[in-house]
Amino acid sequence: MSTIGKALTLLDTIAGLPHEAGLSELARVSGLDKATTRRFLVELERFGFLEQDSATRKYRIGATPLRLAQIREARLPLLQVGLPILRRLAASCGETVHMSEYSAGRLSTIHAEESFRAHRVTVKVGTLLPLHASASGIAYLAFSPALLIDDYLSHPLERFTAHTIVETGPLRSLLAETRRLGYSVNRQGLENGMISVAAPILAPGKPPVGAVAIAAPLVRVDDRGIENLGSAVREAARAISAALYPLDGRAGTAAFPKSSPAEKAVEELAAG
């Protein structure tokens, strides 16, 4: 790995910690020696990627990532476009709704609207979603290029629960079913007692941007409920695609005949 790669990996490690950390801890969790860790920390702090507390000497994420994120959001306003649609979806279904984005080979949660119910699924922003074991990941993978699918399935897959599908044949069948329905269904593949449905946020001529998902306790969702949630999440994802790429006929509502119920649902979600 290059020097820049190692420094950015250290930055990513710090971002994933639930607390501020000092040099010794960061060297230990990153697998780097102290001298190298210190050198990277000094440079990352110099450019604003990290901040060091003057009293505790511990490090936290600095202001530069936020500035870059704001610039990025201004150019691809995924959150700005998606938030109103996600909130309406959460209000209408009564379950936890979350949106993820794919970047640098990983699918991670960028926003979550928690259910108002006492018994609910909690999803934290920044959670990494495995492509084979989460509804969002399956939805993303199903609509990705064949080369990406083949490469992902060529590696050993982690089993998170007894229900996680790790065999190539069944996974390919699941991806085909997801493409047919326009949404994925994941029953306890990532966490016991949880069921999720998800749909990809499609981009014209490119792999999906990410996915929209609804997560609920398994005991609360029957087969009819799965269909209803699947249809709702599919239309929400298509509404986000249509809003992100309004002038391109290959995304969003263009997939539907103008008079279809699905197209009307997309318009209602997008307009509020």
Helices and strands as residue ranges (DSSP letters): H 3-16, H 23-30, H 34-46, E 50-52, E 59-61, H 64-75, H 78-93, E 96-103, E 106-113, H 135-142, H 146-153, H 168-181, E 184-187, E 194-203, E 206-217, G 218-220, H 223-244, G 252-255, H 261-271
